[in-house]
Amino acid sequence: MKDKYSIHYDCSCQGCVARLTAWSDEPLVYLSILKLGKYSFWNRFRHAWKSLVTGDPYEDQVVLDLEQVQKLAEDLQDIKYEINKNIDN
């Protein structure tokens, strides 16, 4: 049986949630973004229907292979370093 790994990140704007999902037997990582907020009845219905039909409640999804995941991790570390360097000056 494959293990599922899922991590949620709350957006600083408090209007979105990001989720990283991976399975132990698959060399891909899924980055999904869900927008939070108040929607009209029809938008909620459309979203619910999409979730029921596809099984995926997320509006945006990016699929990354392991090489892209490594590059993303390195880029995030570089950005963090640059921000911290600028804050310290």
C-alpha positions in Angstrom: 0.0 0.0 0.0 1.4 3.4 -0.9 1.8 6.1 1.7 0.4 9.6 1.1 2.2 12.6 2.4 0.3 15.9 2.5 1.3 19.3 4.0 -0.8 22.4 4.2 0.5 26.0 4.2 -1.8 28.9 5.1 -1.2 32.0 3.0 -0.1 35.2 4.7 -3.1 37.0 3.1 -5.4 34.5 4.9 -7.2 34.1 1.6 -5.6 30.9 0.2 -4.2 27.5 1.3 -1.4 25.7 -0.5 -1.0 21.9 -0.3 1.9 19.7 -1.2 0.9 16.1 -1.8 3.1 13.1 -2.7 2.8 9.3 -2.7 5.6 7.0 -1.7 5.4 5.0 -4.9 5.2 7.9 -7.3 8.1 10.3 -8.2 5.9 13.3 -8.4 4.8 16.1 -6.0 1.5 17.9 -6.5 1.3 21.6 -5.5 -2.3 22.7 -5.2 -3.8 26.1 -4.3 -7.3 26.6 -2.8 -8.7 30.1 -2.7 -10.8 30.8 0.4 -13.6 33.3 0.8 -17.2 33.9 0.2 -18.6 32.9 -3.1 -22.0 33.0 -4.8 -24.2 29.9 -4.7 -23.4 29.1 -8.3 -19.7 29.4 -7.8 -19.9 27.1 -4.7 -22.1 24.7 -6.7 -19.6 24.7 -9.6 -16.7 24.1 -7.2 -18.6 21.3 -5.4 -19.5 19.7 -8.8 -15.8 19.8 -9.9 -14.8 18.2 -6.6 -17.3 15.4 -7.0 -16.5 14.7 -10.7 -12.7 15.0 -10.5 -12.1 14.2 -6.8 -9.9 17.3 -6.7 -11.1 20.4 -4.8 -8.2 22.6 -5.8 -8.5 25.2 -8.5 -4.9 25.3 -9.5 -2.5 22.4 -9.4 1.1 22.1 -10.5 2.7 18.6 -10.9 6.5 18.6 -10.2 9.0 15.8 -10.8 11.8 15.2 -8.3 14.2 17.3 -10.2 11.8 20.2 -10.3 11.2 19.7 -6.5 14.9 20.0 -5.9 15.1 23.2 -8.0 12.1 24.7 -6.1 13.8 23.9 -2.8 17.0 25.5 -3.9 15.2 28.6 -5.3 13.3 29.0 -2.0 16.6 28.8 0.0 18.1 31.4 -2.3 15.2 33.7 -1.9 15.2 33.3 1.9 18.9 34.1 1.9 18.5 37.2 -0.1 15.6 38.5 2.0 17.5 37.8 5.2 20.6 39.5 3.8 18.6 42.6 2.9 16.8 42.7 6.2 20.1 42.6 8.1 21.5 45.6 6.2 
